[in-house]
Amino acid sequence: MKPPIALPTSTVARNALVLIAVVAGGAALYWLRDILTPLAMAIFLMIMIDGVKRSIEDRTPVPGRWAGLAALVVVVVGFFASIAFIANGAFSFFTDASDISSRIGPRLDQIILDGSRLLGISAAPTASELISRLDAPQYLAMIARQAQGVVTGAIFVMIYLGFLLASQSGFRRKIIGMFPERTARGEALEVFQRVRGGVEGYLWVQTVTGAMICAAAWLLMRWVGLENAEFWTFVIFIVGFIPVLGGAVAGLAPPMFALVQFESYWPALILLGGLQAILFISGNFIQPRMQGDNQNIDPVVVLLSLALWGQLWGVVGMFLSTPLAVMAMAILAEFRGSRWMAILLSGDGEPYAEETEPAPPRPRRARVNPPQSGAG
């Protein structure tokens, strides 16, 4: 009888340790989400500030110090203006929607009645009956807690951002201390440049395409006559940074509220068809041309990243899911031991293939068996 095959203990132990570390890291990210989510948003804003600063320096004669100050003002003001605009728009929207008995109630009753007839239901409930079954105080309390959490989170984001900007001046000295050798230091800076370039490229593509989508959507909503068109336009721009779910919200929310506003179904159908056409053209023709190698990520990875970070960090995790995936692929592609994971994350199996050529030349005798070099 043959002896059992001995498993490579070192490989098994290493894989087990990696699995345990991943599970423990995920648990830590979940338990510390109240602390880490503002920090992640602050790092995200700092990358935006750095990108805007370099853009100002390249395109204007403004010196570096004033360019950094201008970038800081633009990003911080834009951050708080976004929160204020959404809060004000939501408040006015719910104020208008609170008069359910005069306009919205009868319209909802008509929609429910038409839907019931279409489905063959004889006795349809009214909107007031459906709303009475809901626990309105509970939902209002939940909305109040969410609003309070947004305000508190924004304050912590600004605190973290201030400390990150203050410590940014010592980043170069820290790199020198961690990597005394010039070669290793250059490789570390190259990894950092790759990560920053990937995140900035993603932000640039999403911002430009989001602005195009919003311009077309605003014209369509104004032409149809949808109320609060500016609010919905801004919502479409913000949710555009959330993959998959953002497109669903942008393409379905305005038509649903058009059903309530108009007596006819045609404005809602026009909005539904027009918004879906705008999102289809942007997602299949404009974005792929602009993305290039910045988002060479498999769509399944994007979906899994959305689900994972959404489960760990909620809405903030959904917002940061794709940048975090871009950062992970950029970092993993730089190391030989983890490059296989970057290949799995990439869309075409070649993460940064243009810069991963084997550097050292092969011996002369290696020319007799070139197939051995295909591992990449």
N, C-alpha and C positions, 0 to 999 in steps of 0.2 A: 504494500500500500504506500502510495506516494505521500510524503509529508505535505501539510497544508502550505499554501503559498504565503510567504511572509509579506505583509503589507509594509510599505515604506512609512515607518513610524513618524519620521520627521515631517513628511508631507501631510499625513493625517493630523498630526498635532498642529501644524501651521494652519491648515484649513479650518480646524476646529476653533483655534484662537481667533482667526479672522471672523468666523461666524459669530462667536461670542462677542467680539468687539463691535460688530455691526449692530447686533441686537441691543447691547448695552448703550451704544451711542444713540440709537433711535429712542430708547427709553429716556435717556438724559435730555435729548432734544425736546421730547414731549413734556417732561416734568418741568423743564426750565423755559418753557415757551414764553411765559410772561416776561422773562428777562431777555431772552435771545431774540424775540421778534423785533423789539425796538432797535436792538443792536444791529440786526441784519438790515433793517430799513435804513439805519444811519450809514452803514457801509455802502449800501446801494446809492444813497444820496451823495456820499462822498465821491463815489466813482462818477456820478453825473456831474458834480462840481468840477472834478478834474478834467473831464472831457469838455465841458463848456469852457473852462479856462484855456485849454490848449487850442480850442477852436477860435476863441477871441484873439489869442496871441498870433495864430496863423493868418487870420483874415483881417485884422485891424492893427494899427500902430500902437495900441495900448500896451504899456509895459507889463511885465509879469506880475508884479505886486498888485497893481490896479486891476489887471485881468482876473486874478484870483478873487479879489473883493467883489468885482462885478458878477462873476460866476456864482459866488456864494449868495449874493442878494437875489439873483435871478432864480436859483433853485429853491431857496428857502421861501421866498415870496410866492413862487409858484406852488410849493407844497401846501402852505397855509391857505392860499387862494383856492386851491382845489378843494380842500376840506370845507372852507366857508361856502363855496359855490354849491357843493353837493348838499350841505346842511340847509342852506337857504332855499335851494330848489326843492328839496324834499319837504321842508316845512310848508312852503307855499302850495306844493302839490297836495299834501294831505289836508291842508286847510280848504282847498277847493273841493277835495273829494269828501269832506265831512258832511256836506249838504246832500246826503244820500236820498232823503225823502223828496226833494224837489226835482232833481234831474237824474241822478245816477240810479236811484232806486227803480223808477219805472223802466229805464233802459235795460237794467240788469234783468228785470222781470221779463221783458220782451225777448232778450237773448236766451234766457233759460227756457221760455216757452217755445221759441223756434227750434232750439236744440232738442227739446223733448219731442216735438212733432217729428223732427227728422229721425230720431231714434225709435219712434213709435211708442213713446211713454204718454199715457193719457193724463195722469195726475202729476203735474210738475210743481215743486215747491217754489215759493217766492224768495226773492233776495233777502227780505227781512227775516223769513224763517231760517234760511241758511246762516245768516249772520248771528241770529239769536242763539244758534247752537255752538257758536265759537265762544271761547273764553277771552273776551276782548280785554279785560284788565290784565290778564296774563301776557298777552301779546304786547300790550302797551308797555308793561313793565320790562319785557325783554328788549323792546326797542330802546327804552330809556337806558337800560344797562349797556346796550351796544353803543349808544351815543356817548355815554360816559367813558366807556373803554376806548373809543376812538380819540376823544380829547386827551385822556390820560396817556394813551400811547403816543400821541403826537408830541406831548411835552417831553416824554422820555426819549423820543427819537431826537429831538433837538438837543437835549442834554448829552446824549451819546455822541451826536455829531460834533458838538463843541469840543468835547474831549478828544475825539478822533482827529479833528483838525489841529488841535493844540499839540498832539503827539506826532503829527505828520512830519514835522521838521527833523525829528530824530530817527526817522525810518531809515535813512541812508546809513547812519552810524550803526544802527542795529544790524543791517545787512552786512556791513563790514565786520562787525563783531562775530556774527554767526558764521560767515564764510571768509576767513582771512585770506585764502588763496584766491588769486584773481580769476582763475578759470572757473572754480566753483561759484564764485560770486557772479560772474557773467552768466552762467547757466541759470542761477536762481533768479536774476533779473529778467532773463529771457522768459522764464516760466511766468513771472509776474506780468510781463508785457503781453504775453499770450492771453492770460486770464482777463486782464483789463481790456484788451482789444476785442475779445469775444463778447464780453458784457456790453461794452460801448457800441459794438456793431449791432447787437440785438436791440439796444435802446434806440439807436438811430433808425433802424428799419421799422420798428414798431411805431416810433413817433411820426415818421414821415408818412407811412401807410395809414396810420390812424388819422392823421390830419386830412389825408385825401378822402378816406371813408367818411369822416365827419362832415367835410364840405359837401359831398354828394348827398349824404343823408339829411343834412340840414335843408338843402334846397328842396329835396323831395318832401320832407315834413312840412316845410313852409308852403309849398305848392298845394299839398293836400289840405292844409289848415289845421294841423295838429297843435293843440295847446301845449305850452311849455316845451316848445321845440328846442330851445337853447339848452334847457336842462337835460333833455334826452340826448342831445348831441354830445354834451360833456360826459354823460354816463357811457355812451358808446365809445368815446375816446379812452376812458379809464378802464372799462372792462375789456378793451382790446388787448391789454397786456396780460390777460388771463387766457391761456389757450383753451380751445374747445368750448368751455362754458361762456367765455366772453362773446364769441360769435353767436351762440344761442340767445344770450340776453339781448345783444344788439339787434338781432333779426326778428325777435318775437315780442319783446316788451312794448315797443311803440305800437305795433298793430293791435295788440291786446287792449291797450288803452284807447286806441282809435275806435274799437268796437263800442266802448262806453260813451265816447264823446259824440259820435255821429249817429243819426237815425238810420242811415243806410250802411250796408256792409261793404260797399265798394271802396271807400277810403281805406279801410283796414286791409282789404285784399290788394289794393294798389301799393300800400306801404309794405305789406308782406312780400309781394313779388319784387318790388324795387329794391328793398334792403337785401333780400337774398341774392339778387343779381349783383349788387354792389359788392357784397361780401365774397361772392363766387369769383368775380373778376379780380378783386384784390388778392384773394388767397391763392388763386391758380395762375395768375399772369404777372401781377406787379410784385408781390412779395418774393416769389422764387427768383426773379431777376435781380432784386436788390440784396437778397440775403447772401448770395455767393457762398463762401466757406464759413461765414459767421455762425450759421445755424445748421451745420451739417449733422443734425441729430435725427435719429430714427423717430418717426411719428409715434411708435409704440412707447418709446422712452419718454417722449413728451407727455403722453397720457398717463403713464405710470408715475412720472415725476409730479404731475398735477395731483393725482390721487394721494401719493405719499405725503407731499408737503402740505396739501390741504388737510389731511388727517392730523398731521403733527401740529401745524401752525395756523390752521383756519384760512381765512381770506388772505392774510398776509403771506402765508405759505403758497397759496394759489398764485398770487401776484409775482412771487419770487421764484416759482418752480422752474421756469425755463432759464432764467439767468443762473440759477444754481446748477442746473444740468449742463449749461455751457461751461461754467467754471470747472465742474467735475471732469468733463471730457478734456478740457484744455490741460488740466493738471495731470490726469492719468496718462495722457498721450506723451508726456515728457519723460516717463520712466519706463525702462525696459520691462520690469516686473509687472507693471500694471497697464501696459499698452494694450493687452488683449481686452481689458475692460473698456478702454476708450474705443476700440474697434467695434465692440458690441453696442456702445452708445451711439456711434456715428451712423449717419444715414447711408453712406456708400462703402463702409468698411475701410476707409482711408482717412483717418483723422490727421489733418495737417500733413498730408502725404508729400506735399511739395518741399517740406523742410526736414524730412526724415530719411534722407538718403544715407546709406552707410558711409561714414567718414573715412575709416582707415582703409587703405588699398589692400587688395588680396595678394597673397604670394603668387608667384608665377605658376607654380604647379597646380594652383586651384583652377586654372582654366580648363583642365581636362574634365571637371565635373561641376559645371556651373549650376545645375539644378539645386544643389545644396544651399544656395543663397536665396531661395524664394520665401523664407519664413518672414521677412520684413521685420 
